[in-house]
Amino acid sequence: MSLSPKWLTNGVEALISILCCAIFLMFDLLDSVFCVIYGYLDKLVEGEASPCCCSNWERQKRRMNVTDDGLSDSLYERKNIFREMGFLQYERKRDDSNRNFDKGSGRSVNRWSDCGCESCLSWVNDGSDYKLHFVVKEPLLASGENLRGKPSENVIFLHGFLCSSSFWTKTVFPCFSENANHKYRLIAIDLLGFGKSPKPRDCSYTLKDHVEMIEKSVVLPLELSSFHMVAHSMGCIIALALAAKYPKYVKSITLVAPPYTSSEGNDACLNALSMLAGKTLQSPLSFCSSFMSWYEHLGRTVCLVYCRNHRIWETILKFITRKRDLHFLTTDMTRHTHHSAWSSMHNVLCGGAKFVDSYLIILTKVGVRINVIQGEKDEVVPVKCFNKFKLKAPNAEINIIPNADHGTVLFGREKEFAISLQHIWDSCC
C-alpha cells in the first residue's frame, strides 16, 4: 500500500506528459497550416505575403550573418516538427514596391487582421513624427496647483507585457503620500506597440527600438538629467537597458517581478524562451504563455478574433457585468497588434536575456541602487533564479513578497508598494 501513491503519481505525470506532447504536436501542425492560410490571405488582401518567422531560408541566413541586429534567435530557431520536415511551406517573397503605406508619411499601415478603429490608429492620423504616449503627474504646490517649473525629482514607470501606463496610474499613483505628491514628478509611459503608443508595422520592436523611443519621447523632450525608474515584468528589461545607457542619470531602479533568466552565450534566447514560456500544461498562465510564444500564426488568429474585435467583446463584457467601465487590464490586453506583441515578446523578453547581466554589472559599478520586488509564488520566474541575480548585482536589495505571484506582487498591496517606493527614493536623496 505504501507504494501505491508513488505509482499513482508517476502514472499521472506520465499521462500528463503524453497529453502535453500530443497537444503541442497538434499545435505544430495547426501553426504550419495557418502559415499557408495567412500567406494566401495576405497576398489576396494586401498584394504580398507578409514576412513571417517560419522560413528555413531566413534561419540559414541568420546563422551565416554574424551581425547583431537585435533580433532574438528564438524567432527563427523555435522547433516545429512539421517545419523541420519541410511540410506546408509557403514561399513569401518580399516586394517593397508593393507595400501599403500611409499616404504622405511613409509609415506602413497595420495588417488587415489588426484593428482599424480610431483609437488603435490614432498615432497614424497624427501628421507629425510619432512619439510614445505617456502620462505625467506633476508635483503639487502647497496650494494644490500644478508645479510648472522643473521638478527636483523625476520617476519613470514602465509597464509589462500586454499592459499600458494604466498599470501604474490606476493603481500606485493614487496611493502616494502628500509628501511624495509634492516632491516627485511621476511619468508613466505606454511602451512602443502597446496602449495608446504607436504600433508601426515596419518596426522590429527590439530593445534598441524601445529604448530609443523612450529617449525620443520622454528623456530628451522633458530634459531629464536625473531620474528614478520603476518597472514591471517585461518593462524591467527595457528599464535596465535604458539605465545602462544613462547610468549617471539614474538614481535608483526598482524591478517588480523581473523576468530574469540568467542566460548567457549563443543559446541565451532559446533558454529564456524555454524558461519563460516552456511548453507545459502546468497552469493556465504557463499554457497561454507557451501558446502565444511558440506559435506565431495561431497567436495571430487569437489577435484576429479577440483584439481586432475588441469593441464587440468589450460591449458584451459591459452588458454581462453591468459596468460602464471595464477594468484597465481587460482593455489593455487588446491595445496592441499581433506583430508588436509577438516581436516584443521575443526580442525583449527572450533577446534581452543576452544583455541583462551586462546591464547589471554596469549599474553596479556606477553605484545605482537596484531594488527587486518578487512574488514568492511567481509562476513566470521562480524565486530561485535570483540567487544568480545576486552574483551579478551583489548590492541589489531583493524583497520576496510571501504568497504573491506575478500580478499580486503589486495588486492588493498598492499602498504598501507606494510607501516602499517613496522610502527608496527618499533614501537616495
C-alpha distance (Angstrom), angle and dihedral (degrees) to the residues before:
residue distance angle dihedral
M1 . . .
S2 3.80 . .
L3 3.82 90.4 .
S4 3.78 94.2 51.3
P5 3.83 98.8 81.3
K6 3.81 91.7 49.5
W7 3.80 92.1 47.6
L8 3.78 90.1 48.3
T9 3.80 92.3 48.8
N10 3.80 92.4 49.6
G11 3.78 90.6 48.1
V12 3.80 93.0 51.4
E13 3.80 91.3 47.4
A14 3.81 91.1 50.9
L15 3.80 91.1 48.8
I16 3.80 91.6 49.9
S17 3.82 90.6 49.1
I18 3.81 91.7 51.7
L19 3.79 91.1 46.6
C20 3.81 90.9 48.3
C21 3.81 91.9 51.2
A22 3.80 91.6 48.1
I23 3.81 93.8 49.0
F24 3.79 95.7 48.1
L25 3.80 91.3 43.6
M26 3.80 86.9 56.8
F27 3.81 89.4 49.3
D28 3.81 89.3 51.6
L29 3.78 89.2 56.5
L30 3.80 95.0 43.7
D31 3.80 92.5 48.9
S32 3.81 90.2 52.7
V33 3.80 90.3 49.4
F34 3.80 93.1 49.2
C35 3.80 89.7 47.8
V36 3.80 87.5 64.5
I37 3.81 93.1 41.4
Y38 3.81 94.2 52.6
G39 3.78 90.7 43.7
Y40 3.80 90.3 60.0
L41 3.82 94.3 39.9
D42 3.82 92.9 50.3
K43 3.79 89.2 48.7
L44 3.79 91.3 49.1
V45 3.81 97.4 45.3
E46 3.80 103.1 32.2
G47 3.77 103.4 23.3
E48 3.80 95.0 -113.9
A49 3.77 138.2 53.9
S50 3.80 110.8 -106.3
P51 3.82 113.0 -120.5
C52 3.79 114.7 -103.1
C53 3.81 136.3 -177.0
C54 3.81 97.3 -108.9
S55 3.78 98.2 88.3
N56 3.80 116.0 115.2
W57 3.79 87.7 -161.3
E58 3.80 91.3 57.7
R59 3.79 88.6 50.7
Q60 3.78 92.1 52.9
K61 3.81 91.6 48.4
R62 3.79 90.8 52.4
R63 3.79 91.1 50.2
M64 3.81 90.4 53.5
N65 3.81 93.8 45.0
V66 3.80 112.0 77.7
T67 3.81 93.8 -174.4
D68 3.80 113.4 114.4
D69 3.83 105.2 -130.2
G70 3.78 94.2 171.4
L71 3.80 94.0 -106.1
S72 3.77 117.4 132.6
D73 3.79 119.6 -116.8
S74 3.80 87.4 -134.9
L75 3.80 89.9 73.3
Y76 3.80 94.1 68.8
E77 3.80 103.4 16.9
R78 3.82 97.5 61.0
K79 3.79 107.3 124.6
N80 3.80 118.4 -120.0
I81 3.79 114.9 169.7
F82 3.80 93.9 -148.1
R83 3.78 93.2 47.3
E84 3.80 90.0 49.3
M85 3.81 89.2 53.2
G86 3.80 91.3 50.7
F87 3.80 95.8 -116.7
L88 3.80 122.5 151.9
Q89 3.80 97.1 2.1
Y90 3.80 115.8 170.9
E91 3.79 114.3 -157.6
R92 3.81 108.4 -132.4
K93 3.79 113.1 -163.8
R94 3.78 113.8 -168.8
D95 3.79 115.2 -135.1
D96 3.80 110.5 -176.5
S97 3.81 91.9 -176.8
N98 3.80 90.5 65.2
R99 3.77 99.6 44.6
N100 3.79 121.6 124.5
F101 3.79 115.3 -115.9
D102 3.77 136.5 173.8
K103 3.76 107.8 -94.9
G104 3.76 111.6 -101.6
S105 3.80 95.9 -2.3
G106 3.79 104.5 73.2
R107 3.80 91.5 -137.2
S108 3.76 117.8 132.3
V109 3.79 112.9 -119.9
N110 3.77 125.0 -129.1
R111 3.78 123.3 -83.3
W112 3.77 122.3 -92.0
S113 3.81 87.5 -109.9
D114 3.83 92.4 57.9
C115 3.78 125.4 86.1
G116 3.79 114.1 -89.9
C117 3.81 99.7 -169.5
E118 3.80 120.4 133.8
S119 3.79 92.7 -106.3
C120 3.80 94.9 52.4
L121 3.81 93.2 45.6
S122 3.80 98.9 39.6
W123 3.81 90.5 111.9
V124 3.82 90.6 57.3
N125 3.80 93.2 54.2
D126 3.79 91.6 56.8
G127 3.78 106.4 94.7
S128 3.80 94.3 -154.4
D129 3.77 126.2 84.3
Y130 3.79 104.7 -73.4
K131 3.79 123.0 -108.7
L132 3.78 136.0 179.7
H133 3.78 121.5 -82.5
F134 3.79 113.8 -120.3
V135 3.79 139.5 168.9
V136 3.80 121.5 -134.6
K137 3.79 123.9 -160.8
E138 3.78 104.8 -164.9
P139 3.82 120.6 -148.9
L140 3.78 113.9 -101.8
L141 3.76 132.7 -124.5
A142 3.78 120.1 -131.2
S143 3.80 88.5 -96.0
G144 3.79 90.8 57.5
E145 3.80 94.9 -111.2
N146 3.79 121.1 133.0
L147 3.76 116.3 -95.7
R148 3.79 107.7 -119.0
G149 3.77 98.0 -172.9
K150 3.76 127.7 78.4
P151 3.83 109.4 -66.2
S152 3.79 120.7 -131.4
E153 3.83 96.1 -129.5
N154 3.82 131.0 35.6
V155 3.79 127.0 -167.3
I156 3.83 123.4 -167.1
F157 3.81 117.5 -156.5
L158 3.83 121.2 -161.5
H159 3.79 122.4 -169.4
G160 3.79 129.4 -144.9
F161 3.80 135.6 -113.6
L162 3.84 117.3 -40.5
C163 3.80 92.1 3.3
S164 3.80 137.6 100.5
S165 3.79 140.9 -152.1
S166 3.83 86.9 -70.9
F167 3.80 86.7 77.2
W168 3.80 86.0 75.5
T169 3.81 105.1 23.5
K170 3.82 93.4 53.9
T171 3.79 96.5 43.7
V172 3.80 118.2 23.7
F173 3.82 103.8 20.4
P174 3.84 94.6 68.3
C175 3.82 91.2 48.9
F176 3.79 100.8 62.2
S177 3.79 118.7 111.4
E178 3.77 123.9 -108.7
N179 3.79 89.2 -104.7
A180 3.82 91.8 55.5
N181 3.81 91.7 46.4
H182 3.80 89.3 56.8
K183 3.79 96.3 45.1
Y184 3.80 109.5 37.8
R185 3.78 134.9 58.8
L186 3.80 107.7 -146.4
I187 3.81 118.7 -152.1
A188 3.82 119.2 -172.0
I189 3.80 115.0 -172.2
D190 3.79 132.6 -157.1
L191 3.81 102.0 -138.3
L192 3.78 120.4 -128.5
G193 3.81 109.3 -75.5
F194 3.81 96.0 17.8
G195 3.80 139.1 85.5
K196 3.81 112.8 -9.7
S197 3.80 94.3 -24.2
P198 3.82 123.4 108.6
K199 3.79 118.7 -76.2
P200 3.83 103.1 -164.4
R201 3.76 116.2 -173.1
D202 3.80 94.0 -147.7
C203 3.81 93.4 60.4
S204 3.81 126.8 98.2
Y205 3.83 94.4 -153.1
T206 3.77 92.9 -135.8
L207 3.80 123.4 164.3
K208 3.80 87.8 -99.3
D209 3.82 91.5 53.6
H210 3.81 92.2 51.2
V211 3.82 94.2 46.3
E212 3.80 93.9 46.6
M213 3.80 91.7 51.0
I214 3.82 91.2 52.0
E215 3.79 89.1 49.7
K216 3.78 92.7 47.6
S217 3.81 96.0 43.9
V218 3.80 104.4 34.9
V219 3.82 119.5 4.1
L220 3.81 97.4 50.8
P221 3.84 101.4 33.9
L222 3.82 92.7 47.3
E223 3.82 90.7 42.1
L224 3.78 93.7 -129.9
S225 3.79 108.8 -172.7
S226 3.80 93.3 167.7
F227 3.78 134.3 15.7
H228 3.78 146.8 155.3
M229 3.81 120.2 -124.2
V230 3.80 131.9 -144.1
A231 3.81 121.6 -177.8
H232 3.78 140.7 169.5
S233 3.81 128.9 -147.4
M234 3.83 111.3 -44.9
G235 3.79 89.8 11.9
C236 3.83 88.4 65.1
I237 3.80 92.1 69.1
I238 3.81 91.8 48.8
A239 3.81 89.9 46.4
L240 3.81 91.0 52.7
A241 3.81 91.0 48.7
L242 3.81 91.5 50.7
A243 3.79 92.4 44.5
A244 3.81 91.7 49.5
K245 3.80 88.7 53.6
Y246 3.81 92.1 49.5
P247 3.82 102.9 28.3
K248 3.81 93.7 152.0
Y249 3.82 91.1 52.6
V250 3.80 96.4 52.9
K251 3.80 118.5 86.4
S252 3.79 97.2 178.8
I253 3.79 139.3 -10.2
T254 3.80 122.6 -152.7
L255 3.80 115.6 -163.3
V256 3.79 116.1 -162.1
A257 3.82 114.1 -161.9
P258 3.82 93.3 -21.4
P259 3.83 114.5 -163.2
Y260 3.79 93.2 -125.3
T261 3.81 113.3 171.6
S262 3.81 101.9 165.5
S263 3.81 92.1 -136.5
E264 3.78 123.6 161.9
G265 3.79 137.1 170.4
N266 3.78 132.1 30.7
D267 3.80 94.8 -38.8
A268 3.80 96.0 48.8
C269 3.81 94.7 110.2
L270 3.79 95.3 47.8
N271 3.79 91.5 44.9
A272 3.79 89.2 52.5
L273 3.81 90.8 49.7
S274 3.80 91.5 51.3
M275 3.79 92.8 47.3
L276 3.81 98.2 43.6
A277 3.80 98.3 35.2
G278 3.80 108.9 13.6
K279 3.79 116.6 166.4
T280 3.77 101.9 -93.7
L281 3.79 144.0 135.4
Q282 3.79 92.3 -152.0
S283 3.82 96.4 117.1
P284 3.83 137.6 -6.8
L285 3.82 91.3 -107.7
S286 3.81 93.1 50.4
F287 3.80 92.1 45.2
C288 3.82 93.3 50.3
S289 3.81 90.8 47.3
S290 3.80 92.5 52.5
F291 3.81 93.1 44.0
M292 3.82 94.4 51.9
S293 3.82 94.4 40.2
W294 3.80 101.0 48.0
Y295 3.81 101.9 36.6
E296 3.78 114.0 59.7
H297 3.80 97.8 179.8
L298 3.80 97.6 39.2
G299 3.79 87.2 51.6
R300 3.78 89.4 50.9
T301 3.79 88.6 53.0
V302 3.79 90.9 54.4
C303 3.81 89.7 50.9
L304 3.80 90.4 47.4
V305 3.80 91.6 54.6
Y306 3.79 99.9 36.0
C307 3.81 111.6 22.5
R308 3.80 98.1 36.8
N309 3.80 89.7 51.9
H310 3.79 97.1 38.0
R311 3.81 92.7 130.2
I312 3.81 91.0 59.5
W313 3.81 93.4 47.0
E314 3.80 91.7 46.3
T315 3.80 90.8 51.6
I316 3.80 90.5 51.0
L317 3.82 91.9 48.3
K318 3.80 91.7 49.1
F319 3.79 89.9 51.3
I320 3.81 92.6 48.7
T321 3.80 95.9 44.5
R322 3.81 94.6 37.1
K323 3.81 88.8 -133.7
R324 3.77 126.6 136.3
D325 3.80 93.2 -152.7
L326 3.78 125.6 38.5
H327 3.79 124.5 -142.3
F328 3.79 110.7 -84.6
L329 3.82 92.4 -120.2
T330 3.81 89.6 60.0
T331 3.79 93.9 53.5
D332 3.81 95.7 38.4
M333 3.81 91.4 58.9
T334 3.80 90.5 69.9
R335 3.82 99.5 40.7
H336 3.78 96.3 97.5
T337 3.77 140.6 63.2
H338 3.76 123.1 -112.9
H339 3.79 89.2 -114.3
S340 3.81 94.2 53.3
A341 3.81 93.2 46.5
W342 3.82 96.0 42.0
S343 3.81 93.7 46.8
S344 3.81 94.6 44.4
M345 3.79 91.0 48.0
H346 3.79 92.0 56.4
N347 3.80 103.9 29.1
V348 3.81 95.9 43.8
L349 3.80 107.7 26.5
C350 3.82 96.3 34.8
G351 3.79 101.6 22.0
G352 3.79 92.1 46.1
A353 3.80 90.5 61.9
K354 3.82 88.5 81.0
F355 3.79 92.7 60.3
V356 3.81 108.8 31.6
D357 3.81 95.5 89.1
S358 3.81 91.8 50.4
Y359 3.81 89.9 49.6
L360 3.79 90.6 52.5
I361 3.79 91.6 50.0
I362 3.82 91.5 51.4
L363 3.81 93.2 49.5
T364 3.80 92.4 45.5
K365 3.80 92.2 52.5
V366 3.80 91.7 51.1
G367 3.78 91.8 46.6
V368 3.80 100.5 -116.9
R369 3.78 110.7 165.6
I370 3.82 108.9 -115.0
N371 3.80 120.3 -162.6
V372 3.79 125.6 -177.1
I373 3.80 124.0 -164.6
Q374 3.80 111.8 -169.8
G375 3.79 134.5 173.7
E376 3.78 116.9 -121.4
K377 3.83 91.2 -137.1
D378 3.80 98.6 39.5
E379 3.82 107.9 151.8
V380 3.81 93.7 -166.7
V381 3.80 98.9 57.3
P382 3.82 119.1 12.6
V383 3.79 117.6 -132.6
K384 3.82 90.6 -119.6
C385 3.83 89.6 71.0
F386 3.79 89.8 72.2
N387 3.78 92.9 68.3
K388 3.80 86.1 76.2
F389 3.81 90.5 41.3
K390 3.80 88.7 64.8
L391 3.80 90.4 54.2
K392 3.82 90.8 61.7
A393 3.81 95.6 36.9
P394 3.82 106.4 26.3
N395 3.81 92.7 171.3
A396 3.81 93.9 53.6
E397 3.80 116.2 119.6
I398 3.80 111.1 -133.6
N399 3.79 118.1 -164.9
I400 3.82 115.3 -170.4
I401 3.82 112.9 -157.6
P402 3.84 111.3 -146.7
N403 3.83 117.3 -120.7
A404 3.83 91.9 -1.1
D405 3.79 125.2 130.6
H406 3.82 133.7 -165.3
G407 3.81 92.5 -65.0
T408 3.78 105.9 25.7
V409 3.78 89.4 56.1
L410 3.83 80.1 86.5
F411 3.82 108.9 11.2
G412 3.78 112.7 84.1
R413 3.80 93.5 18.6
E414 3.80 101.1 60.4
K415 3.81 95.3 130.7
E416 3.80 92.8 49.7
F417 3.79 89.8 46.4
A418 3.82 92.7 51.3
I419 3.82 91.1 50.3
S420 3.81 91.4 51.2
L421 3.82 91.1 50.3
Q422 3.78 92.7 50.9
H423 3.80 90.1 49.5
I424 3.81 90.1 53.3
W425 3.82 93.2 48.7
D426 3.80 94.5 44.9
S427 3.81 92.0 50.0
C428 3.83 90.2 53.7
C429 3.79 91.0 54.6
